[in-house]
Amino acid sequence: MHDLNDETVKARAQLRSLFDAAVDAANPARAVARNLPMPPKGRTVVIGAGKAAVPMAKALESHWKGPLEGFVVAPQGYAHDLTRIELVHGRHPVPDESSLAAAEKALALAATLGPDDLLIALISGGASALMSKPVDGIGIAEKFGLVRALLKCGANIGELNCVRKQISAVKGGRLARAANGARIFTLALSDVPGDDPAIIGSGPTVADHTTKADARAILQRYRVEVPQAIARWLAQPDDDRSIPTASIETRVIVSPRESFRTVSEGACAMGLNVLYLGDRIEGEAREVAKVHAAIALEIAAHDNPARKPCLLLSGGETGVTVRGTGRGGRNVEFLLALAIALGGDTRMHAIAADTDGIDGMEAIAGAMIDPSSLDRARKLGMDPMAILEDNDAHTLFEILGDQVITSPTHTNVNDFRAILIR
């Protein structure tokens, strides 16, 4: 680890503690315990998927007094101590055969339900990939390849999930339709701007208001090559998507708002003024970074639109259009572009990290920058601008020793970006 001056050490400790507070505020277990449905006359079956699936299921086991059965899907490697609810694993962010098996298992279990039964759906970020099955006539490799192409071209979460839903046998309310009129109670952990439950995990138990025409438009916009089987399916009329909404209740029990409220309170206790830009920020990561840099420099120079010392705070989900040979990662790309735009300004320190502990396809939450970041990179023979153009910021921050590593956090309320301005 490189030597850091006292001011940078203090700033990094503050930023990391605020990020940790954001993750802790998104604890899904506490929220599940506060939001339990009434027991049914018949069976209570659990089907869940996502990065928060294990703690959500554990909380349900701890607080549900009657019989309980079912399973949840979590990413590969996630451990558990569940006793009544089974755990299976899928792959994220690009699904594979285990994700297909999980979706088939969910549909088969839902098909055993009837009107006297209750289906409790536990949905959190990552569910779209972890529980994935294409409609008949579309091959697994074709669907998964299309998802991979959309991820690479920088499509946002709403666009990605729209396409996923239109070619899925389980998303967009199709799991609810398989449940034969059972009462459905969905607890959702939001990782999407606006907290729309139809987008969270692609809404397997929520009515879908998007269409095949919407999916076609998205694929055309990003110039994604579409396999013939998928193109034929998307050219057909929309199928009947009606689900019995009278027997369905959906609650978003954790969202970014709670995390950022907690962070704001913590920052104020540190003597910082907080300028919160909201949790709906989308767009190309490097372009979002330029806007953040402009605001931060204005604050540093003129105490406008907030006074120093200040914490510039934002959430949401940016994207990365991967054109180079690098590994992508929206938080590290944001940070590298931010560092370049700030030009080593001595008043600035920043962190950007994903609350699930995974940035892009890397098991790294994100990274930090300080006024020395660019100079240290150059002294090690790295060209920050060339690395940014190659979408390889993960490598730069790895070499600098500036990565933020958490291991799986078992929650996900999207990205956390904070710029500390002295």
N, C-alpha and C positions, 0 to 999 in steps of 0.2 A: 504494500500500500504506500502511495506517495505521501510526502509530508504536507500537511495542511496547516495554514495559520489558524490562530485561535478563533478568529471571527468566522472562518469557514467551518471549522469544527462545530461551533455553536449553532450556526445556521443549519447545517446538515442535521444535527440532532433535533432541532425544532421541526424541520420539515418532515423528518422520518416519524417523529412522534405524532404529528398531525395526520399523516397518512395512516399510521396504525390506529389512530382514533376513528378515522373514517371507516376502516375495515371492521373494527369492533362494534361501531354503531349499526352496522348492517348484519349483526348476528341474527341468523334466521331462526334459531331455536327459540329465543325469547318471543319472537313475533308469532310463531306457530302456536305456542302455549296460550297466547291471548286471543286466538281466532279459531276456535274449534266449533264444528257444526253440531247440531242435535243428532243423536243416534237414530238409526233407521229401525224399521220393523225387522228387516232381513239382515243380510250380510253387510259388513263394512270392508271395502276393498281399497287398497292404496295402490296407485300407480304414479310414480314420480320420475323426473329426469332433470339433471342439471348439476352444476358445480356445488350447489347447496343441498343436494338431495339427501346426503347422509345426515347432517344435523337436523334437517327438517323432519326426516323420518324418525330420528331418535327422539325428538321432542314430542312427536305424535305418539310414539310408543309409551313415553313416560306419562302422558296426560290422558290417554284414551282408556277408559275403564272397561269397555266391553271387548268382545272378540275383534280381532284385527288380522287381516291377511293382505298379501300383495307383495310388490317389489318396487325398488327404485333403481335407476340407472345413473351411475356416476362415471367420471373419466377413469381410464386405466390407472391403477396404482393407488386409488383412494381407499383407505382402510376404513373399518367400521367396527362397532360393537353392538349392532342391531340384534335383537332376539326374536322379534315376531315378524318383521318385514325383511324380505330377502334383498340382497344387494347383487346386482349384475353390473358389468362394466361395458362401456362403449368407448368409441374413439372420438376425440375432439382436437382441433376444430374441423378436420375433414373426416367424415364418417367412414366406416369400413364394415366388414361382415358382422362384427359384434354389434354394431349399431342397428343393422338390419335385423339381427336375431332379437334384439331388445324390442324393436317396434312390433315384430310379429308376436312376441310374447305378450305385449300390451294389448294388442287387438284381440288375441285369443282370450285373455283374461276378461276383458271388457265384454266380450260376447257371452260370457256365462252369467251376466247380471240380468236383473229384471226390475220391474217398477218398485218393488219393496226394498231394494238394495241401495246402498250409498257408495258412490265412487269418490274418494278423496284424491284429487290430483295435486301433486306437489311439483311445481314447475319453476325452474330458475334458469339463469343464463347457461347456455351450452346444451340445453335440451334438444335444440334443432338438430345438432350433429349426433348426439348420443342416442337418439331414438329416431331412426331414419329408414323409411321404406318407400320406394317409388311405386306409382300406380302400375297396374298390369300393363305389360307391353313396353315398359321402359327398363332397360338393364341397370343393374346396380352401378356398374362402372360408368355408364353414361351419366347418371344423376350425380355421382360423386365427382366426376370430372367437371361437370358444369358448375358445381359449387366451388370447386378449387379455382376455376377460371374467374368466377365472380369475386372471390376473395382477393385474387391477384390484381384485378383491375380497379379495385378501390370502391366497389359498391357499398353503400351504407347498409346498416342492419335492417332497415325497413325494406329496402330493395331486395336484399339477399333473402329475407324471409318471405317476401311476396313470391319470388320464383320458387323457393322451396315448397311453399304451400300448394302451388298450382300443379306440381308434379308428385305430390306426396299422398300416400295412402293413410297417413296417420295425423298429419298436421291440418291446420285450418278447420278445426272442429270435427275432423273425421274420427278421432278417438271417441268423442262424445256420441256420435251417431252409432258407433258400434256397441254402445252400452245398453241398448234395448229399453230406453225410457227410464233407466235408473236415475235417481237423484244424483247430481254431480256438484261437488263443492271443491272449487279450485283455489288453492293458496299459491300466489305467485310472488316471486322475488324479482323486482324490475331491474333489468340491465339495459333498458332502451330509453332514448330520449322521449319524454312525454308519458312514459309508463303505460302505454297501450297494451292491455292484456292479450290482444289479438296478435301482437308482435312478439311478446315475451315467449321464447321457446317455440315460436311459430304457432302458438295458440292451439294445441291439440284438442282442447275442450272448449274453445271459444269460437263463436260464429265468425266466418271469414267474409270480409266485404271486398276483398280484391278479386280480380278476374284474370282469366287467361290472357286477355288483351293487355292488361297491366304488365304481366310477366313478359309478354312479347316485346312491349315497348322498352322495358328495362334492358333486355338482352340486346335489342337493336341499339340502344343508347350507348352501351359499352362495347358494341361490336364484338360480342362473344359468339364464337362459332358454336352452333347448336346442332347436336346429333339429330339425325333424321327422325328417329322414334319420338324424341321430345318435341321436335317441330310439328310432327303430325298430331301429337296429343294437344299441343297448345293451339292448333288451328281448329280443333273441334269446339262445338258449343259448350258453354259452362254446364257442368252437371248439377243435379239437385243437391244443394248444400244445406237444406233446412235441418235444424236441430231443435229439439224441444226446449227452448230457452226458458220456459216457465219452471222447469225443474233444475235449472242450472244457476248456481251462484258463484261469482268470481270475486276474489279479494286480492288486491295488490297489498301485501302486508309489509314489505320493505321496499324502499325506493331511495334513489340518491339524495333526495331532499333531507332525510333524517341524518345521513352521514355528513352532508355539508353544513347542516345546522350545528351538529356537534363540533365540527372543525372550526366553524366561525366562533363559537363560544370559547373554544380552547385558544384560538389565536388572539381573541380579545383579552383573555386572561394573561397572555404573554406581553400585552401592551401594544399589540399590532392593530392598525386599522384594516378592516376587511373590505375588499371590493370583490363581490361575488358576481360573476358573469352568467351564472345559471348552469343547469345540468343538461341542456339540450344542444350543445355545440356539436355540429357535424362539419364535414368538409375534409379536404385534403390536409393531412397533418402538417405538412410544411407550410401551407398557406395560413392555417389557423395559428401557427407559431409566429408568423410575421405580424399578425394582428395583435397577438398577446405582447410581442416585443414592443410594438409601437405604443401600446397603452402603458406598459411598464416604464418605458423611457420618458413618457410624458409625466408620469407620477414622479419619477426620480428628478426630473428637471424643474417641474413647476407645481408639484403637490396638487395635481389635477388629473383625473376626477376624484382622487383620494389623496390624503396626506401621508407622508412618510412618518414612521416606518409602516409599511403596508404589506398585506398579503393579498396578492391577486389570485383569485381562486376560480376554477371552472371544472365542469364535468361534461359528460356526453360521450360520444363515440366518433372519433375522426376515422379517416381511412388512409390507406397507402396504395397508390398505384405502383406496383412493383415493375419497374422497367429495367433495373439492373440485375446483377447476379447475387445481391445480398438477400438477407433473411427477412426483410421487412420489419414489422413491429411499429404500430402507430405511435406509441408513447416515446420510444427512443428516437424515432424519426422527428417527432415534434420537438424533442429536447435538442437534438443536434441542429435542426433548423433555427431553433430559438437562440442557441449559443452563437450561431453565425450572425443572426440578426442583431444580437446585443453587442457583439464585437468585443467581448471581454470586459464589459462595464463592471467596475469594481463594486457597484452597489447592488448587484444582482446574484441571487442564488435560486435554484429552482429544482423541483422534482416533478416527474410525470410517471405514473404507474397505474397498472390495472388492478382493481381491488380483488380480482380473482387470483392474482399472482402469476398470470400468464399474459405476456405481451405478444400478440400475433400467434406464431406457432412455437414460441420459445418459452421454456419454464422459468422465465425471468419476468418479474413484475414490471420493471422499468429501469429508471436510472436517475441520477442527479447531475446537475452542472453547477459550476462555480466560476468566478472570474478567471481562473487559471486553466479551465478545461481545454480551450483551443490551443494555448501555448504548450501545454503538456502533450497534447496529441501531436503537434508538429515536431516537438523535440524527439518524439518516438518514431518519427518518419512518416506520420500519417497526414494526409491532406483532407481536412474535414469536408470541404466542398465536394471533392471527388467521391468521398465515402457516402455523402448524402445522395449524390446523383446515382450511386450504385445501390442505394437502399440498404446499406450495410452498417447502420448505426449500432446494431447489437455488437458487432465486432469491435468498434471503436470503444464503446463503454466497457466492454469486457477487458480489453487491454489496459484501459485507464484504471480499472478496479472501481468503477463508479456505478456498477449495477445495483439495483434494489432487488434483493432476493428474499422471498417470504416462505417458499414452499406453498402447497395448496392452502388457500384461506377458507375453503368451504363456504364461500359466499361470493356474490358478484353484483355490484351496483355500478359497474362500468368504470370509466377512467377518472383519475384524480390528478389534477394539474394545479400546482401552486408555485407562484413566483414571489420570493421574499425580497422586498425592496427596502434598503436602508437609507 
